[in-house]
Amino acid sequence: MNPEQTRALLTIALMAAFADGHQDAREREHVRRVAESLSREAEVDFIALYQDVLLRRVKLEEACAALDAPELRQLAFETAVGVCDADGHHSADETAFLERLAVLLGLDSGRAHALVDEADALADAPVKGALPPAPADLPAPPPAAGSAAAPAPDQAGLDRMILNAAILNGALELLPQSLASWAIIPLQTRLVYRIGKAHGYELDRGHITDFLATIGVGLTSQYVEQFGRKLIGGLLGKAMGKTGRAIGSAATSMAFSFASTWALGQVAKRYYGGGRKLDAASLKQLFAGLVDEARGLQARYQPQIEERARTLDLKQLTAELRG
């Protein structure tokens, strides 16, 4: 992809993030921070692009016109669908945006609707379902730095569940299919639910979404960041048009999803294990520190992440998530 095509894809992703007229200021701030972070790593000035989209200085028609290959047009639409459904079933405004986008990209309407239905099914996946079991040979996870022991539940069991979820989400980033990226947020949501339940809290989707936003992880912005880091990491260029289990060079996006999932699980364990007494500032500080710790762990578990990607049955996983 040339820089113009990269910019066009990122433009469409940001437009999808802002397509919901009900988006709150907290989520918008999350997206801005994502833009600022990615601008330090990408050839495209992401923060300037963010401002152009927010102030409507760029047009959707122009972004679509820059994507002259069928694979890029398909990728742009799949990305937009993932962004719109990241925080749940897409709204009427987002539906109108996706329908317009499909027309501008010249996509088959039947295939476009099928993709939206598939994403909706994952977005609506029940939070109460089980997580995929950990491989039998998964090494014992190290305790998080500064982790305080709690009398119940089984802390080692929770750590193993968190590590398994982090490895699985890192592996999903290595797969070329958009469906793989769509599954990451439902898996994180389910992880928080199971940690809360282990400590006696019956959480619903709304509470989990608020918890994520409080620690500084907006659902829409997280998907935008997943896509942006995958683009920067080079996987999209290598996997374009492939449908198999090809594993690309995506160290950036793999490390991001592993680290964010592991840190999220550890924060949830301390928050619910401590009786939900941490305030928003403490949660954000804790999450940031644990993300840094997780980046060091990712290299240690990279062989397990790559092996999980090679053996992962994506259709079976998404079917299990949908219940």
Secondary structure, DSSP 8 states (H G I E B T S, - for coil): --HHHHHHHHHHHHHHHT--TT--HHHHHHHHHHHHHHHTTSSS-HHHHHHHHHTT-S-HHHHHHT--SHHHHHHHHHHHHHHHHTTSS--HHHHHHHHHHHHHHT--HHHHHHHHHHHHHHHT--TTS------TT-------TT----SSS-HHHHHHHHHHHHHHHHHHTTS--HHHHHTHHHHHHHHHHHHHHHTT----HHHHHHHHHHHT--HHHHHHHHHHHHHHHTHHHHHTT--S------HHHHHHHHHHHHHHHHHHHHHHHTTS---HHHHHHHHHHHHHHHHHHHHHTHHHHHHHHHH--HHHHHHHHH-
